[in-house]
Amino acid sequence: MTIKDAQQLVDRWINTTGIRYFNELTNTAILMEEVGEVARIMARQYGEQSFKKSDTEVNLADEMADVLFVLICLANQTGIDLTDALNKNLDKKSIRDAARHRNNEKLK
């Protein structure tokens, strides 16, 4: 599946099963909530926090998919082509960071 395919798939789902998009502000708040859920799992699974009894059914892949879903919703709502945006962002990083990471002693 391409990013464009994912944007179209989410749009179809929203306009059928989801009825309509939540407004952009609501989706931004939902995105922050979903990112927080990913952070919680990461802190417990890879960091120093321990899992709580209520965390026994966590699924990192599912939580990351929730983040992606809401991000795609926001892109669709604001007219952003994520394929184009990602390509432009990688071009920017390639120019800006061409030597930066290679010369970073901390990465060696």
C-alpha positions as CSV (number, residue, x, y, z in Angstrom):
1,M,0.0,0.0,0.0
2,T,1.3,3.4,-0.9
3,I,0.8,6.5,1.3
4,K,-1.6,7.8,-1.3
5,D,-3.5,4.5,-1.1
6,A,-3.6,4.9,2.7
7,Q,-5.0,8.4,2.4
8,Q,-7.7,7.3,0.1
9,L,-8.6,4.2,2.2
10,V,-8.9,6.3,5.4
11,D,-11.0,8.9,3.5
12,R,-13.4,6.1,2.3
13,W,-13.6,4.7,5.8
14,I,-14.3,8.1,7.4
15,N,-17.0,8.9,4.9
16,T,-18.8,5.6,5.2
17,T,-18.2,3.9,8.6
18,G,-17.0,7.0,10.4
19,I,-19.8,9.2,8.9
20,R,-17.6,12.3,8.7
21,Y,-14.3,13.7,9.9
22,F,-14.0,15.2,13.4
23,N,-12.9,18.8,13.1
24,E,-9.2,19.5,12.8
25,L,-8.9,20.7,16.4
26,T,-10.6,17.5,17.7
27,N,-8.4,15.3,15.5
28,T,-5.3,17.2,16.7
29,A,-6.2,16.5,20.3
30,I,-6.9,12.8,19.4
31,L,-3.5,12.7,17.7
32,M,-1.8,13.9,20.9
33,E,-3.7,11.3,22.9
34,E,-2.6,8.5,20.6
35,V,1.0,9.7,20.6
36,G,0.8,9.6,24.4
37,E,-0.3,6.0,24.3
38,V,2.7,5.1,22.2
39,A,5.0,7.0,24.6
40,R,3.5,5.1,27.5
41,I,4.2,1.8,25.9
42,M,7.7,2.8,24.9
43,A,8.5,4.1,28.4
44,R,7.5,0.8,29.9
45,Q,8.7,-1.6,27.2
46,Y,12.0,0.0,26.4
47,G,12.5,2.5,29.2
48,E,12.7,2.3,32.9
49,Q,9.1,2.3,33.9
50,S,7.3,-0.9,34.8
51,F,4.0,-2.1,33.4
52,K,0.9,-1.7,35.4
53,K,-1.7,-4.4,35.6
54,S,-3.9,-2.3,33.3
55,D,-1.1,-2.4,30.7
56,T,-1.2,-6.2,30.2
57,E,-3.0,-5.9,26.8
58,V,-0.9,-3.2,25.2
59,N,-0.2,-3.5,21.5
60,L,2.5,-1.1,20.2
61,A,1.8,-1.8,16.6
62,D,-1.9,-1.1,17.1
63,E,-1.1,2.2,18.9
64,M,1.3,3.3,16.1
65,A,-1.5,2.5,13.6
66,D,-3.8,4.7,15.6
67,V,-1.3,7.6,15.3
68,L,-0.9,7.0,11.6
69,F,-4.7,6.9,11.1
70,V,-5.3,10.2,12.8
71,L,-2.3,11.9,11.1
72,I,-3.7,10.7,7.7
73,C,-7.1,12.2,8.7
74,L,-5.5,15.5,9.4
75,A,-3.6,15.4,6.2
76,N,-6.8,14.7,4.3
77,Q,-8.7,17.4,6.0
78,T,-6.0,20.0,5.3
79,G,-5.3,19.0,1.7
80,I,-1.8,17.7,2.3
81,D,-0.5,15.0,0.0
82,L,1.7,13.1,2.5
83,T,3.7,11.4,-0.3
84,D,4.8,14.9,-1.6
85,A,5.3,16.2,2.0
86,L,7.5,13.3,2.9
87,N,9.6,13.5,-0.2
88,K,10.1,17.3,0.3
89,N,11.0,16.7,3.9
90,L,13.6,14.0,3.1
91,D,15.1,16.3,0.4
92,K,15.3,19.1,3.1
93,K,16.9,16.7,5.6
94,S,19.4,15.4,3.0
95,I,20.7,18.9,2.2
96,R,20.7,20.1,5.8
97,D,22.1,17.0,7.4
98,A,24.5,15.9,4.5
99,A,27.5,15.9,6.8
100,R,26.0,16.7,10.2
101,H,25.4,13.1,11.3
102,R,28.5,11.7,9.6
103,N,30.6,14.3,11.6
104,N,28.8,13.6,14.9
105,E,31.2,12.0,17.3
106,K,28.3,10.7,19.4
107,L,27.1,8.5,16.6
108,K,30.4,6.7,16.0
